[in-house]
Amino acid sequence: MDKGKVKLAIAPIAWTNDDLPDLGSENTFEQCVSEMALAGFTGSEVGNKYPSDPAVLKPMLDIRGIQICNQWFSSFLTTGDLKEVKADFAKQLDYLEAMGASVIGPAEQGHSVQGLQDTPVFDGKPYFTDEEWEKLATGLNILGQMAKDRGFKLCYHHHMGTGCQTVEETKRLMDMTDPGLVWLLYDSGHFAFSDEDPVEALKLFIDRVGHVHLKDVRPEMLQKTKNEKLCFLDAVRAGAFTVPGDGMIDFPAIFKILEEHGYEGWMVVEAEQDPAVANPFVYAKMARSYIAEKTGL
């Protein structure tokens, strides 16, 4: 891959988990970003322990050679008020602009079960009505125009436990939205965990991919999630996800597709695990070595 076109980042969720704050509660922000840099990454997404003031955060990242590349945005376009969503979105764009980022990653949280401790992630998965699909698509086009006007790409994050999880659902959303305004945040792990083929999914969506999450899946933990009807967070805690090269996904095929189609942007290692079980620095180094071996980056 071309180092001038593709940059590597890692998400802080391996050090401190936003949805399960007890995972990594002992790890500091400074340790997290220092170990990211030591492992050889130059980008990061935003974690729950990151200073909220860009004037405080940016110098702490700059000195370590780390750049913010994207931030999750919880949208409630199917269930909430569009005016409020737009206001929240504008505030997050302000923050990301101050941090020098160019991507924002919404995931629709209307009816989402990803954070519910008592709901099996497979059996409890929500499904949008036709009216909700229209609200979501229309709202994303509006947010996408807001983002584009400020030099950002809106990259939608399909996600387990939401109404846009499967390849079929993701295709419906891509077909309903403006390709000039709404891009896809392709997440290998979330497609694999949803019983989709992440390689075939990438082939289908490659022309819309604006941001990439590299997440691997442990097949035995995927089966455990189904058999024991685990919620999403318990699946994470059990070790369902891991770094590229440590699970079931064919990453060389993914890298080949990205390279052949001239992908430009960030690839982000995002593998939420229990840091007491999977040392985040060790796994970051594993991921970085694997990516270097397979891509030359």
PyMOL commands that set and color helices and strands:
alter all, ss='L'
color gray80, all
select helices_A, chain A and resi 12-14+29-39+54-62+82-99+130-149+167-176+188-193+198-208+219-227+232-238+251-260+280-295
alter helices_A, ss='H'
color red, helices_A
select strands_A, chain A and resi 6-10+43-45+67-70+72-75+103-108+153-157+182-187+209-214+216-217+241-242+265-269
alter strands_A, ss='S'
color yellow, strands_A
deselect
rebuild
show_as cartoon
